[in-house]
Amino acid sequence: MTRDGTGGFLTLHFGWIEARAPSRRAGRAQAEEIIEDARAREREIRLGAEDYADDILNTLEINLQKFTAAVQRGRDRLQGRGEAEVA
């Protein structure tokens, strides 16, 4: 038996843990890099979606303004105000 009374098991066990520590650090670093990349991709997708939504809303706003103007012209014609403009 060794001094620790375990037959060297603890020494062997802790040696194995110490040997695994660099791969743990590498794994942790790789995990952090993956998370960082995912966050960057999420931000890119979110900003792209916001730009797309803004473009859609802008187009809708323009079309609503045109529609409102067309409705007003129709009302004007029904009330006879449009006849002078047409003639």
ABEGO torsion letter per residue (X at the ends): XBAAGAGGAAAAAAAAAAAAAAAAAAAAAAAAAAAAAAAAAAAAAAAAAAAAAAAAAAAAAAAAAAAAAAAAAAAAAAAGAAAAAAX
